[in-house]
Amino acid sequence: MVLGCSSSTWHNLPDTQTHSELEIALDHANKANADAQKTIKRYQEQIRELQLQIEDEQRQKEDLV
């Protein structure tokens, strides 16, 4: 049995998918996931920077009033 797959899922896989093909597919999925996580972290940092910029601009605006 493959870890992370139920026996019913395992039996539904096409017979043409070999073990090495599944490993390659898993490697590709893991790389795509890692890339997505990096992108998310980059977006989170950009959001933090923009939030700080907004807060600074709001403080400056309040100081003018």
C-alpha positions in Angstrom: 0.0 0.0 0.0 1.2 3.5 -0.8 1.5 6.0 2.0 -1.2 8.7 1.8 -3.4 6.7 -0.5 -6.3 4.5 0.5 -6.4 1.0 -0.9 -9.4 2.0 -3.1 -7.5 4.9 -4.5 -4.4 2.8 -5.2 -6.5 0.2 -7.1 -8.1 2.9 -9.3 -4.7 4.1 -10.7 -4.2 3.2 -14.4 -2.1 0.1 -14.9 0.2 2.1 -17.2 1.6 4.2 -14.3 4.7 2.6 -13.0 6.3 3.2 -9.7 8.9 5.4 -11.2 6.3 7.5 -13.1 4.4 8.0 -9.8 7.7 9.1 -8.1 8.4 11.6 -10.9 4.8 12.9 -10.7 5.2 13.3 -6.9 8.6 15.0 -7.3 7.0 17.5 -9.7 4.0 18.1 -7.4 6.4 18.7 -4.5 8.4 21.2 -6.5 5.3 23.0 -7.6 4.2 23.1 -4.0 7.5 24.5 -2.8 7.4 27.1 -5.5 3.8 28.1 -4.5 4.9 28.4 -0.9 7.8 30.7 -1.9 5.3 32.8 -3.8 2.9 33.0 -0.9 5.7 34.1 1.4 6.8 36.8 -1.1 3.2 38.0 -1.3 2.9 38.1 2.5 6.0 40.2 2.8 4.7 42.6 0.1 1.4 42.9 2.0 3.3 43.6 5.2 5.3 46.3 3.5 2.2 47.9 2.0 0.4 47.8 5.3 3.3 49.7 6.9 3.3 52.2 4.1 -0.4 52.8 4.5 0.0 53.2 8.3 2.8 55.8 7.7 0.7 57.7 5.2 -2.3 57.7 7.6 -0.1 59.0 10.4 1.2 61.8 8.2 -2.3 62.7 7.1 -3.5 62.8 10.7 -0.5 65.1 11.6 -1.7 67.6 8.9 -5.2 67.8 10.4 
